[in-house]
Amino acid sequence: MNDTARVIDGEILNSRLDDRRLYAGVRTRRIVACAVDYLVIGLLTIPFAILVFLLGILTLGLGWVLFSILVPAVAVIYIWNTLGGANQATLGMKMMDIRLERLDGGRIDGLTAVAHSVLFWAGNFLLTPLVLLVTLFNDRKRTLHDLLLGTVVARTDV
């Protein structure tokens, strides 16, 4: 634990993340970033779909089974490399000047990034649009998957 961290409600908090300005407009920025990321994943899927199509021709149709996992596989690779990368933000998040951070000040690794996104997708599947209701009742605009993983999305332009 670093020198600027403290424990509140069982969570280790980095004092830099106590600044309320970091969360102004985060909910809206997250929604726009999500839409941008869906577009990016869709565009990234196109060349892989062409490869799977060609593989299907070469394997007399067996390769086409990969179409069933194509979009989730592209999304996981995208999330692992962007959200789990050095910037801790997807392309949409970078456009909106937000990033995912751990409350203890540590770095987001690829596995945590993928878990965050899988919980987000599962939450949206089960609770859409109610998944955003949680953000209305906490100061840091954290969603349910943020609460479960000990993460927060904060602005980078403050």
N, C-alpha and C positions, 0 to 999 in steps of 0.2 A: 504494500500500500504506500502511495507517495505521500509527501509531507502536506499537500493541500487537500487531502481527502478526509472525510468524516463519515460516521455511520448514523443514519436516520432510518427508522422503521425497518431495521435489519438490512438495509442496503448501504453499500459503501458509496458515498457521493463525492465527486470531485467538485471542489468549491467553485471552479470556473463555470460549472454547469448550473450554479445557483442564480446566475444573472437572467432575469426574466426577459430581457431583450432578445435572448437567443431563441425564444419560442414564439415571438410575435409573428403571426402569419404562417406558422409552420404547417398547420393543417391544410391550408389551401395550397401551399407549395408542395406538400406531399402528394396531393391529388393530381396536380399538374405533372409532377415528376413521374408519377405512376403511369399516366397516359402516354408521356413521351417514351418511357421505358417499354411499354407494350408495343408501341410503334417500332422502336429499335429492334426488339426481339422478333417482331414480324418480318422486318426487313432482313435480319440476319438469318432467318429461317429459309428464305428463298434459295440462296446458293446450296444450302444443305439439302433442301428438297430436290434440287436438280441432281445432286450427287446420289441421293437415295433412289431417285427415279432411274438413273443410269445403272445403279447397282441392281435394281430390280430386273432390268432388261438382261443384264449379264447372268443373273442367277435364275432366270426363267420365272420371275415373280416372287421368289422367296425374300429378296431384299426389301420388297415393298412393305413387309411387316414392320420395318423400322419407322414407317410413317406414323404408327401408333404412339411412338415415344418421341418423335422429332421435336415438337414444340417444347415439351418439358425439358428435354435434354439441352436444347439450345438455351433455354431460359436459365437452367442451373449453371451452365458454363459461363454465361454472361454475368450472372449474379456473383459467382465464385471469383471471377476476375475483376469485377468492378467494385462491388460493395465490399468484398473481402480483400481488395487491393490496397495500395498505399493511400489513396484518397478517401477510402471508406465511403464512397458514393458512386451510384450508377451515373450514366450520362445525364439522365433526366434530373437526378438530384444535383449534379454539378451545375446544370443550367439554372436551377432554382436556388442555388447557393445554400444547400443543406447537406448534412452528412450524418451518418449513423455513428453513434459513439457509445461506448460502454460507460456505465455510471462510475466504475472504479478507475476510469482514465486509461484503461488498457486498449490495445488495438483490436479491431474486429478481424478475426481470421475468416478464411473461406468457409469453414464448416458452420460457424455462427451466422455468417451472411446467408448461407443457403437455408439454415434452420429458420432464420428470421423470415425469409421469403416464403418458405413452405407453410409456416404458421400463418402468414398473411393470406396466402391463397386459400388455405383451409378455412380460415376465419371468414374470408369473403364468400366462399362457397356455402358455408353454413349460416352466416349472419348478415349477408349483404342487405341493405346498406347499414345495418345496425353496428357493424364493426367500428364505425366512426363515432358512435355515441360515447364510448369510453373516453375519447379525447375531450369531450365537453366537461368532464368532471374531475380533471386533474390539471395542475398548474403547468406541467411540462408538455401538455398535448400528447401524452403517450398513449399508444394503442394497446390492446390486450397482448399482442405478441411482444411489444416492447417491455411490458410489465413482466411477462414470463421469462424473458431472456436478460433482463437487467440492462436494457439499452434505452437510448433516447435519440431522437432526431433533433438536431440543433442547427441553427443558421451559421453559416461561415462568414457572412458579410458584416457581422457586428463586431 
